[in-house]
Amino acid sequence: MVTRVSAQAAGKKVAKNVQKNVTRAVSGTLGLSGERMSKVDTAWLRMDTPSNLMMIVGVWSLQPGVSHAAVCERIENSLLKYARFRQRVVEDAAGATWVEDRYFDLKNHVVADKLPKSAKGREQEALQDRVAELAMQPLDRKRPLWQIHLVEDYTGPDGVKGSAMIVRIHHCIADGIALISVTMSLVDGGAPPPERKKKEASSGGAEDWIAETLLKPFTDLTVKALGAAGDGAARSFSLLSDPQKGMAGSLDMAKVMLQVLKDGAALALMPDDSKTRLKGKPGTTKKVAWCQPIPLDEVKAVGKALNCSINDVLLSCVAGAIGEYLKSHGDDVKGQEIRAMVPVNLRPMEQAYKLGNRFGLVPLVLPIGVDNPVERVYEVRRRMAALKGSYQPLLAFSLLAVAGLLIKPAQDAMLNLFSKKTTAVMTNVPGPREKLKFCGATLEQSMFWVPQSGDVGLGVSILSYGGGVQFGVITDSTLCPEPQRIIDEFVPEFAKLSMVTMMLPWGE
């Protein structure tokens, strides 16, 4: 009798635990506990590998220096207004959920750091080494996925003493465009983030997810983001979100769908990238380098003279710098090209405060084998023009959304499409024209890098800020142990283009 009672009690206990676990799983799946992570953000969360961590890494140089206490106070009053920076991630079989960290402690996220002693004039190298080291140091998954390392005493290349801040934020929190909005709330006089409205309960069905993730970007994001022309395109996007409204017989819809199919095929059937020393199996350490700013007005002047955009000029200099680096190693780059994946914003800027990831990727082929700088800049311009109006960024966004639904091995297999056919990930971000202030100090220089995925071993960042343009790279140590040699070619490439432009026979 006693045994039977004991068995019944044990059975009830097991049943209760099972029910509890099921309830937890279901509530997580339906977003009833915390806030459900989007499928695209989930894909980024799961994309970490031993060679590439999915962190956006940035560094600020400040003059004069700032104190740890002042930085903590500023973070407390600005960054923590965004719920994401107080939330940790709880993963389950179906995805992940943002949950408030009940044990949140700011001291775990704003860390006082110190660089090793270095010879005078070589402090930037020590800072670069520390940035590279932190780029391969995983964030603690038990806490919100961000961290700031403050070097209170840092002497810049100009010999002026100040501070340096190294910022690491996991890509699942936000993309680069959203983080610019965050930055603007951090600086002196920055506006606080708008209040977010709580999402209404959703049925969580597949139809809702398809409408939100795949169709909505067509209607309210892509027209502006991809420069689609005319009312006809807008009407076509509207039809995609509401197929019942006369899809049949629509010439506009046929054109849109034809372009989508062509771009989808181009994305899937991309040829393999050139086999340079920059492509291969990466290791588990990084190297970082960046140059001093060049005047933005000079870049504008060259672009205007050649009837090219600032973007065309800078990308041409990147292609030239990489080509010169390879030639310095004895490589023959004649006729060679490398593919760089370039993020394209897919959200209205006024919605950047919502964080998350709303960007696509477009493959840009850089003509590293073209020696003539003017010929090269025109070739870059031609290729950029060919990408205008492409649906490839949206298709790449959708691919990431689908990847977020899959188990990790299947997701990895799908995303290898990009890494096998790509040498670099490259960002080109226009920052504020005037220099910003932070805790009373001037933000003299700012650089950041988005992560590389899979086996991609080269990240390139171009940032215009405070009247200057800076070029930075982050590389895998196995594939490129001396990224400074690429950096050292950037300014000479621009100078070469500038000089050739002035020597051209311009008419009166």
Secondary structure, 3 states (H helix, E strand, C coil): CHHHHHHHHHHHHHHHHHHHHHHHHHHHHCCCCCEECCHHHHHHHCCCCCCCCCEEEEEEEEECCCCHHHHHHHHHHCHHHCHHHHEEEEEECCEEEEEECCCCCHHHCEEEECCCCCCCCCHHHHHHHHHHHHHCCCCCCCCCCEEEEEEEEEECCCCCEEEEEEEEEECCCECHHHHHHHHHHHCCCCCCCCCCCCCCCCCCCHHHHHHHHHHHHHHHCHHHHCCCCHHHHHHHHHHHHCCCCCCCCCHHHHHHHHHHHHHHHHHHCCCCCCCCCCCCCCCCCEEEEECCCEEHHHHHHHHHHHCCCHHHHHHHHHHHHHHHHHHHCCCCCCCCCEEEEEEEECCCHHHHHHCECCEEEEEEEECCCCCCHHHHHHHHHHHHHHHCCCCHHHHHHHHHHHHCCCCHHHHHHHHHHHHHCCCEEEEEEECCCCCCEECCEEEEEEEEECCCCCCCCEEEEEEEECCEEEEEEEEECCCCCCCHHHHHHHHHHHHHHHHHHHHCCCCC
